[in-house]
Amino acid sequence: MATGWLIFIAIVMIVVVLFQVTRTLDLVGQLRGGERTTVEMTKLHSILGLIFMILGMIGFFWSFGHYEDRMVDHHSSDNGLMIHKMFVVTLWVTGIVFVITNVLLFVFPYLYRNRPGNEAVHFAHSNKLEFIWTIVPTIVLTGLVVFGLQAWTDIMSPPEEDAITIEVTGQQFFWSSRYTGPDGKLGPRDNDLICPENPLGIVTREWIEHRMVSLKGSEKLNQKGEIVKLQEREKEINTQLAIYYDIVNNSPNKYRVAVVKDSVDLLETELNKIPKKIDIREKAFTRITTKYTEEYIAANADEFTWGYDDPMPSEIHVPVNNQVYVKITALDVLHNFYIPHMDVKMDAVPGMPTSFTFTPLVTTADKRIEMSENDAWTVIEEGDDMPRWQKFNYEIACAELCGTGHSSMKYTLIVDSPEDYEKWLAEQPSKWSQVYASLYLENGVSKYAPKIAAPAAATTDTVTIANTDVTVVVNKN
């Protein structure tokens, strides 16, 4: 690191010295005012240009090898291999053009510099040149575009029959993933059903009822809905503000008044937001009750059972050498689902589902072994007790600036062997099985719900709600 800084400082000093020299010679030339000085300055500038070109070309090619170990590889997925090939072809084409044009850019000023007896020739138009620099770039760019379209078609093609389907949802500031259960189908979703127990708004008969109760409340379950709680909070704030206004208007203690004014500002800000929050929940309740009638639920009973067995793990696992179909959504603002080592990247847009397919080719375990041979990954960073390669995981990031917590939108992708993947998947509980006992259900779970073993008895008194299909233990308190 110190050597790098010394080289940088040396280069800066050389540039400064050359600038001062040329400036001095220019001033001398202005004082002398002779043609000889102009010729000498032109020669000096052209030689400096050649030196700059040579050093630049050396640095250009040297950087490829020097930073190779620090670059993300491109062989961990089928898309990576394809995109890397496309980039290599593009780099060769543009690299050749880059070298030729830059060589000409600096060689021509030297060959055709101002010298006694040299005269410039000017011509206004050449059909031949116009034809060459129009047709050649058109052919090259057309080839590159066709190459890119082929890659795009492969990445966006419909999934194979045995593809693993994963739904990924972005929101500020984390990712949520959902797998199909044993039925092989993802349950439908509705944003109006989103709540802490149902973060993605999966549609089942129970989650519909739970959301209605959480919004409006239930006398039978002795539960206050969010709307009622907001209304009560509104009254509470108004009562508190009346007390604070009296203090502000009548208290002789200016320090107390200053403190109370700060509290007034906070309460007024909260109070102004409450009507909108109530309106949003009222509209959600209206949409839910209007759409999910008994007739509608009965007509779509089969579809409403798809979400019972969907697991929502805390990290993504996929089997190696098996195509993965990723369905991408967002709940709030634009995000971007990006797996650098897999060379896959797709916007997550609210209200507009996107998707792509990819096939992982290297397991996480094999990747760690591969990284152990890379000097950049054998370093033990400050605060760690093991080299970087031992902690390697395929990282999922958000590649769209989405707010103040954008940098925290990291997720983990584990590429398993097929056997390890099946074992992991079998251990993942469905979201329904994790939360069903805490749902607000006036009549218990419906006949559409799967049979799930009742949770262990609580230490407090309990009451059992049962129907023909399932038994649920609910805490009285």
Buried (B, 14 or more C-beta within 10 A) or exposed (E): EEEEEEEEEEEEEEEEEBEEEBEEBBEEBEEEEEEEBEBBBBBBBBBBBBEBBEEEBEEEEEEEEEEEEEEEBBEBBBBBBBBBEBEEEBEEBEEEEEEEEBBEEBBEBBEEBBEEEEEEEEEEEEEEEEEEEEEEEEEBEEEBEEBEEEBEEBBEEEBEEEBBBBBBBBBBBEBBBBBBBEBEBBBBBBEBBBBEBBBBBBBBBBBBBBBBBBBBBBEEEEBBBBBBEBBEBBEEBEEBBEEBEEBBEEEEEEEEBEEBEEBBEEBEEEBEEBEEBBEEBEEBBEEBEEEBEEEEBEEEEEBBBBBBBBBBBEEBBBBBEBBBBBBBBBBEBBBBBBBBBBBBBBBBBBEEEBBBBBBBBBBBBBBBEBBBEBEEBEEEEEEEEEBBBBEBBBEBBBBBEBEEEBEEBEBBBBBBBEEBBEEBBEEBEBBBBEBBBEBBBBEBBBEBBBEBEEEEEEEEEBEEBEEEBBBBBBEEE
